[in-house]
Structures are given as C-alpha cells and as structure tokens.
C-alpha cells in the first residue's frame, strides 16, 4: 500500500508542468477565456447554490485576469 507521500509524488509526476509559453501565448489565453465562458453559460451567471455562486465569481475573475493580460494590463511572471 502506498503512503501519502508516495501518492503525492505519483500525481505530480503524472501531471506535466505547464510551459511558460502556455501563459504567454495570446491564442492560448483566448482559448481559456472561451472555455471559461462556456462553463459560465452552463452554470448560469447567477448560480443556484453557494457552490455555484462561488464558481461563477471565480470564473468571472479568471476571465477578467486573462482579458487584462491580453489588453496589456498584466505581466506574466517568468519562472
């Protein structure tokens, strides 16, 4: 049986690290905005319960962050 530490290492290995280009490519950012907006449309912009309302706020913030970046309002930190 795997320990919690081994499980954590396994899940980290299975997830690829995002590349810097993923965060700086305007086309990729536009795709993310489309995906987030599609999810917002599924949920509805007001949400039926506290969980959905929190998700709506989160998604709206994420769209705003990405639009600000596209408009040149934010810089992406290089790692």
C-alpha positions as CSV (number, residue, x, y, z in Angstrom):
1,X,0.0,0.0,0.0
2,X,1.3,3.5,-0.9
3,X,2.0,6.1,1.7
4,X,0.5,9.6,1.3
5,X,3.9,10.9,0.3
6,X,4.2,8.3,-2.5
7,X,0.7,9.1,-3.7
8,X,1.6,12.8,-3.9
9,X,4.8,12.1,-5.8
10,X,2.9,9.9,-8.3
11,X,0.3,12.5,-9.0
12,X,2.9,15.2,-9.5
13,X,4.8,13.0,-12.0
14,X,1.6,12.3,-14.0
15,X,0.8,16.0,-14.4
16,X,3.0,17.8,-16.9
17,X,4.4,21.1,-15.8
18,X,2.9,23.9,-17.8
19,X,5.3,25.7,-20.1
20,X,5.9,29.4,-19.9
21,X,4.5,29.6,-23.4
22,X,1.2,28.3,-22.1
23,X,0.8,31.5,-20.1
24,X,2.2,34.0,-22.7
25,X,0.6,32.8,-26.0
26,X,-2.4,35.1,-26.7
27,X,-4.1,32.4,-28.7
28,X,-3.9,30.0,-25.7
29,X,-5.3,32.7,-23.4
30,X,-8.2,33.4,-25.8
31,X,-9.0,29.6,-25.8
32,X,-9.0,29.6,-22.0
33,X,-11.4,32.5,-22.0
34,X,-13.7,30.7,-24.4
35,X,-13.7,27.6,-22.2
36,X,-14.4,29.5,-19.0
37,X,-17.2,31.5,-20.6
38,X,-18.7,28.2,-21.9
39,X,-18.7,26.8,-18.4
40,X,-20.2,30.0,-17.1
41,X,-23.0,29.7,-19.6
42,X,-23.7,26.1,-18.4
43,X,-23.8,27.2,-14.7
44,X,-25.7,30.4,-15.4
45,X,-24.4,33.8,-14.4
46,X,-26.2,33.8,-11.0
47,X,-25.7,30.2,-9.7
48,X,-28.4,28.2,-7.8
49,X,-26.4,27.5,-4.7
50,X,-23.4,28.8,-2.7
51,X,-21.0,26.5,-4.5
52,X,-22.2,27.6,-8.0
53,X,-22.2,31.3,-6.9
54,X,-18.5,30.8,-5.7
55,X,-17.7,29.1,-9.0
56,X,-19.3,32.0,-11.0
57,X,-17.3,34.6,-9.1
58,X,-14.1,32.5,-9.6
59,X,-14.7,32.1,-13.3
60,X,-15.6,35.8,-13.8
61,X,-12.3,36.7,-12.0
62,X,-10.3,34.4,-14.2
63,X,-11.8,35.8,-17.4
64,X,-11.1,39.3,-16.2
65,X,-7.5,38.4,-15.4
66,X,-7.0,36.9,-18.8
67,X,-8.6,39.9,-20.6
68,X,-6.5,42.3,-18.6
69,X,-3.4,40.3,-19.7
70,X,-4.5,40.4,-23.3
71,X,-5.0,44.1,-23.1
72,X,-1.5,44.6,-21.7
73,X,-2.6,45.3,-18.2
74,X,-0.8,42.4,-16.6
75,X,2.6,40.9,-16.9
76,X,3.2,37.2,-16.6
77,X,5.9,36.3,-14.0
78,X,8.7,34.3,-15.5
79,X,9.8,31.3,-13.6
